[in-house]
């Protein structure tokens, strides 16, 4: 199971990559395997401010709809527009072209509270 | 993400009273080896998908899919009164079937509510096979036994000694023909014949739940795994994929076919579900006259006026996927006028499709409605069913 070392992880199977004060967010390969084919992604408006833990969108597979939760508080700088027509990118490249949102983190140090790769790997039993 | 529920597994033993006790089909270990993900369905542990539901769906539309449907019921009704008894129990007249023919039918309660939808096969003059849904097998068996009481007809529930496999798709015939002595080209739609498949005795039926050409194969429970293996090998060069309940659902939705528990339930009549053509109020010839059956009076009464609601197809015209239970509204109005019964993204059409109950006044093709998806009203257009039909 692909769990990149450089990322941080949440218990909701999201990953986060901190680039100074900006955070790129997506869902993990484990999540995409559990969900199956992603057929619809609902993302927040650019400019919206999210609290840590706030539901910011929805990811739908053939059989289910799952909420997405903000791993850090911050302002939405960008969302992955390609997912409107190619939701399958999330399955194909969960850590690359399938990214979900980019935030300007209110407090970048809060990323230290998230799991590292080893801890996430342990959570998913890998 | 949802975790699999812990459950006790019982091989081949009926267990429906306790939702955590799931029966495994005889082919279970093959699904495990193929990496299937499972769910509890009608008391059985069934494969939902082996990988991608969309890949499995597309395989059925373009090549073929192999389904383990051993959870379905097999109820044999035998005897001089089998035909008459089934006619009084079901909305159809199975006695009008020639030997070797089958029909879709329903069993209703006295108030017209649907107990189950099912297929009836006539394999001999006094021998019928009734195939109910897994979730309703025990109720249907009990109702049939009750409705056959006092008649010269026996009911035998062979579900736990029968495996059912289906091969569905344009390549189905090419895949199956080398494995059987039966001339598949001469087997008409909704016909069935006893034959040998992969060396095993089988009832081969040209029926299915996908909207594609295909065959359903009833074999002995213990022959299930070897028959599965033979079909998978025969299908490999044709692009056959094993398919689970996930693809089964998206396929039947595209084909406009109802699912008990979604479009059909005890509070719904066949007429509301658009299935009036399967309800035979007249016996037809031999002998002619009124076909009396449980629920007839209620259905006749419903025919006397407008239906309280009708089942329609919907195509979403804005972004969003409609799903079971979502409310339907008139555009711009807050009151719900109907409800979505099934919905998904259609792999074949590339659109979000759904079925829903709405008032007859909103049921005409082209009517613009709205489906409530997470507090937003998303435009949806009434479309004729089926959404997909195979072009020959």
Interface residues (C-beta under 8 A of the other chain):
Chain A: X13 X31 X34 X35 X36 X37 X39 X40 X42 X58 X60 X62 X63 X64 X65 X66 X84 X91
Chain B: X1 X2 X48 X49 X52 X53 X54 X246 X250 X319 X320 X321 X323 X344 X345 X352 X374
